[in-house]
Amino acid sequence: MKTLVVGLGNPILGDDGVGWKVAEELQKSGNLPADVDVICLALGGISLMEALEGYQKAILIDAIQTSQAPIGSVSAFNLEGMSNPFLGHLSSAHDTSLQNALRIGRDLGVQLPAEIIVIAIEAEKVYEFSEELSPPVLAAVPLAVEWVEKLIHGQEGRAE
């Protein structure tokens, strides 16, 4: 199954760069099958939808701020199960939500993933210029990498 892993965020805005960090660690691991591609993006909406074209499965990794979980908490859910389509980088202030972009793409006949999973890391500092992650978010990176690897290899494991 052709899979795309996308690290979302901005690597110069502190914790907002955690998606990129997880994607970079996945690339370094050498534990990815040949049918898995890993990229980093800063845009959601239509640009993100276009990047998903031609893949059967997508795993999106992003920082979120819900204030409902401790900083550094990792969660995973299907895109369809998101209660707020504007969390993280799945949308853009000058664009639309990823969910709307996917609907439009499918209506136009674009081949898009049947399964899109979001790995979200609760973040704290996403608007401060820094290339460093806060300690709890940095500590969450190995767990997020593990979850993505389990999803790629077809294991049902979810973090505790």
C-alpha positions in Angstrom: 0.0 0.0 0.0 1.6 3.3 -1.1 1.8 5.5 2.0 2.7 9.1 2.5 3.9 10.4 5.9 3.7 14.2 6.2 5.4 16.2 8.9 3.4 19.4 9.2 4.4 22.6 10.8 7.1 25.3 10.8 10.5 24.3 12.1 11.5 27.9 13.2 8.4 28.3 15.4 9.4 26.2 18.4 7.0 23.3 19.2 5.2 24.0 15.8 8.2 22.1 14.2 7.5 18.8 16.0 5.8 17.3 12.9 9.0 18.0 10.9 11.2 16.5 13.7 9.2 13.3 13.8 9.4 13.0 10.0 13.2 13.6 10.1 13.6 10.9 12.7 11.5 8.5 10.6 13.8 9.1 7.6 16.9 8.6 9.7 15.6 5.3 11.2 16.0 3.4 8.0 12.9 1.4 9.1 10.6 2.4 6.3 9.4 0.1 3.5 10.1 1.1 -0.1 6.4 2.0 -0.6 6.5 4.8 2.1 7.4 8.3 1.3 8.1 11.0 4.0 7.9 14.7 3.4 7.7 17.9 5.4 5.2 20.7 4.6 4.1 23.9 6.1 0.7 24.3 4.4 -2.6 22.6 4.8 -5.8 22.8 2.8 -5.5 22.4 -1.0 -1.7 22.3 -1.0 -1.8 19.4 1.4 -4.5 17.6 -0.5 -2.4 17.9 -3.7 0.5 16.3 -1.9 -1.7 13.3 -1.0 -2.6 12.5 -4.6 -1.8 9.0 -5.7 -1.4 7.5 -2.2 -3.7 4.9 -0.7 -2.8 5.9 3.0 -1.5 9.0 4.6 -0.2 9.7 8.1 -0.1 13.4 9.1 2.0 14.5 12.0 1.3 17.8 13.6 1.4 20.0 16.7 -1.9 20.8 18.2 -3.1 23.1 21.0 -6.3 21.9 22.6 -5.5 22.7 26.2 -7.2 19.4 27.1 -4.1 17.3 27.5 -0.6 17.7 29.0 2.0 19.3 26.8 3.8 16.5 24.9 0.8 14.2 24.9 0.6 12.1 21.7 -2.8 11.2 20.2 -3.9 9.4 17.0 -7.2 9.6 15.2 -8.7 9.3 11.8 -9.1 12.6 10.0 -12.8 12.0 9.7 -13.0 11.8 13.5 -11.6 15.3 14.0 -14.0 17.5 15.9 -12.2 20.7 14.8 -11.1 20.7 11.1 -9.0 23.8 11.8 -6.6 22.3 14.4 -2.9 22.4 13.5 -1.9 22.8 9.9 -4.8 20.9 8.3 -6.2 24.2 7.2 -4.9 27.6 6.2 -6.1 31.1 6.9 -6.0 31.8 3.1 -7.3 28.5 2.0 -9.8 25.8 3.3 -9.7 22.9 5.6 -8.1 19.6 4.5 -11.5 18.0 4.8 -13.1 20.5 2.3 -10.1 20.2 0.0 -10.4 16.4 0.0 -14.1 16.6 -0.8 -13.4 18.9 -3.7 -10.5 16.7 -4.9 -12.6 13.5 -4.8 -15.5 15.3 -6.6 -13.0 16.1 -9.3 -11.8 12.5 -9.6 -8.4 13.0 -7.8 -7.0 9.7 -6.5 -6.7 10.4 -2.7 -6.0 8.2 0.3 -8.9 6.1 1.6 -7.3 6.3 5.1 -5.8 9.4 6.6 -4.5 9.2 10.2 -3.4 12.2 12.2 -0.7 11.8 14.9 -1.0 14.9 17.0 1.4 16.2 19.7 0.0 18.6 22.3 2.3 21.7 22.0 2.9 24.8 24.0 5.1 27.3 22.2 4.0 27.5 18.5 4.4 31.3 17.9 7.9 32.0 19.3 10.8 32.1 16.9 13.0 29.1 17.9 14.4 26.0 16.2 14.2 24.2 19.6 11.2 22.1 20.8 10.2 22.5 24.5 11.4 19.6 26.7 8.0 17.8 26.9 7.4 18.1 23.2 10.9 16.9 22.4 10.4 14.0 24.8 7.3 13.0 22.8 9.1 12.6 19.5 10.3 9.0 20.0 6.7 7.9 21.0 5.3 9.6 17.9 7.9 7.9 15.7 7.0 4.5 17.3 3.3 5.1 16.6 3.9 6.0 13.0 6.1 3.0 12.5 3.4 0.7 13.9 0.9 2.3 11.6 3.2 1.8 8.6 3.9 -1.8 9.5 0.2 -2.6 10.0 0.3 -3.0 13.7 -2.7 -1.8 15.7 -0.7 -0.4 18.5 -1.8 2.9 20.0 0.1 4.7 22.7 -0.9 4.5 26.2 
